[in-house]
Structures are given as structure tokens and as C-alpha cells.
């Protein structure tokens, strides 16, 4: 799955390139980064540091190659950050992470913790079933190219959302 520029990551990348102030001078984490598309966009948009993360070790090599082609530096970790607590970042980018129910639930809880700690979270998604929209605010919609056997279409809509803090109970 690391070889595909998924529609949510495409949307986040376009959003950051269009609005570099979202990451300029900030510490950015590209969570579940795959090929590093959003990490590269953040680095090109002036982030003070960028850390790409994916648990698939092949992603590290692919991201390194893509970063080199784009003349940016994107350090990488294969650590399972869901087990590591709140990351040391100002912005978390999370593209296409809500594709399975148990994982989506775990990731959204982790992202909510990050938001509660003052971290901005940008979530890119084409509207997958397990995306809990009540925890987000839509920022921008894009058309994104896909690989038809994976998405049943060659173009899809993808949204960039910001995760919002849950009200105190």
C-alpha cells in the first residue's frame, strides 16, 4: 500500500502546498505516511522539521527516495506511534487512516488526545465508512486521482478536515 498516492494524502498535500502557513516553521508529523507525499509537501512548504512515520519498513526506503527526488529531508520512524503517547509535534498529518473500524477508532482516539494537547491535526479522507465525521470540521474538498482497481474509480473526492476537540463530559 506504500506505493499508492492515496486520495486523502493527495488532498492533504495539495492543501499544505496551497496554504503553507499551516506548517511553516512548525514541527510536522506525517502519520501513516506511506510513500511520504504529505511529509514532502510539508517540507517543501517550510516546516521547521518533518518526521514521516509508517509501521511498514518499506515505506522508509520509498519515502527516502521520494524526498531525495524532491530535494527535501524527511527523517522517518517505523515506531507504532499509537503506543507512544502524544507525539512531539505542532501538526499531525493523517491521510487515509480510517479504512478499518477497529484501527479507525484507535487512531481517532489518539488524534483526539493530540488535539487536546494543542496539536493541530489535518485528516485527509475520501469519505470512508469508518471516518467519524462528528469529530471533525471540513476545511477543503479536492478531486484526487486514484488507481481504479483499488477505489473502483479513477477520480474521487477527498476532503481535508481538522480534528476538533471533544467537549468535556
N, C-alpha and C positions, 0 to 999 in steps of 0.2 A: 504493500500500500504506500510505501515511501516514494514510489516513482510517479505518483499521480499528483498533479497540482489540483487538489480538491477545491470545489467551488467556494467553500467557506474561507479557505486560506487565500484564494484569489481575491475575494471581496475584502478581507482584512488588509491585504497588501495594497490594493487599489485605494482603499480608504486612507491608509497611512501615507501613501505617496501623494494623495490629494490634500491631506491635512497633516503635514509633517509636524505641526505644533503638538500633536497628540503624543509624540515620542521624543521630540528634540530635547537634548540634554537630560533625558531620563534613562533609568535602568530598566531594560525591557527583557522579559522572559517570553519566548515563543514556546508554549507548552504543546506537546504532541506535534512537534514541528514537521515531521515527515521529511520532505526534501529541503526544508529551510526557507521556503518562499517568503513567509511573513517576517522571519528573522532578517533576511536580506533587505526587505523593504524598510524595516526599522533602522537597520544600519545605514542604508542609503539616505534615510530621512533625518539623520543627525542624532540618533540615540547616543547617550554617553557610553552605554555598554549594552550588549545584546548577548543573551545566553539562549541557545537553542536546546531543546530537550525532547527526547523521544526514547522510549524503552527499547526500541529496535536498534541494535548496534549498527546495522547497515546505514541507517539514517545519518549517523555521524560522518561516514565517508561521503555520502551523497551531498549532504549539506556543505561539507568542506570543499568539494568540487564546485558546487554552485556558487559558494561565497567567493572562491578564487576567481571564477569567471566574471563575477560582478565586482571584483576588486574591493571586497569588504572583509572584515574579520568577524566571525561568529563562533565563539567558543561553544562547546557542546557538552552535554552530560546525558548519560543513559540512565541516571538515577530515577527511580519511581518517586517523583515529587509528591504524589498523593500521600505518601507515607512520611514525608519530611516536614510537615507543618507549613506554615506560611512562608513563602519564598521572600528573599531579599530583592525586591523589585518595586518599581513605581508603576509599571504597566505589565499586565499579562495579556498575551495574545493567544486565543484558543480557537482554532479553526477546525470545524467538522469533528467535534468530540462527542456529540450526543447521538451516536449511531446504535447503541445498545442500552437497554433500560438500566441494568444494574450499574454499568460504568457511568452512564449519564448522571445518574443520581449521585454517585460518589464524587464525580468531577464537579457537579454543581454545588455540592456542599463545600468542597474545597475552595471553589471560586468565591462562594459567599463569604467564607472565612477571610479570604484575601480582601474582599471589598470592605468587610467590617474593620479590617486593619488599615484601611485607607488606600489600598491599591486599586488602580483603575483596571477594569477587565473589559477587553473587547472580544466578543464572541462572534465568529462567523459561521453561518449555517444556512443551508438551503430550505429549512423548514422541516427537518426530520421529525419523525413521530415522537421521539423521546426528548425533544427540546422543551423544557418547561418555560414557556413564554411569560408566565406571570412574574418571573424573577428578572425580567429584562426590559429595556426600553430600546426600541428600534432607532438606529441612527441613520442608516443609508441602505438602499437596495441597489443591487447590480445584476446585470446579466453575466453569467460566467460560462465559459466553455467547459464541457465535460467530455469524458470518454464514454461513448454511448453504451458499451456493454456493462459498465458499472452503474450508470444513472438512468438508463432507458431513454435518454435524450442526448442531443449533442450540445444543447444550451439550456441552462436552468437559471432561475433567480436565486440569488443568495443575499442574505441580509447581514449587515454588521449591527450588532446590538451591544449595548453596555449592560453589564450585570449590575443590578441595583441592590442596595442593602434591604434585607428583610426587616419589616417593622418588629420592634421588640414586643414580645408576648406578654 
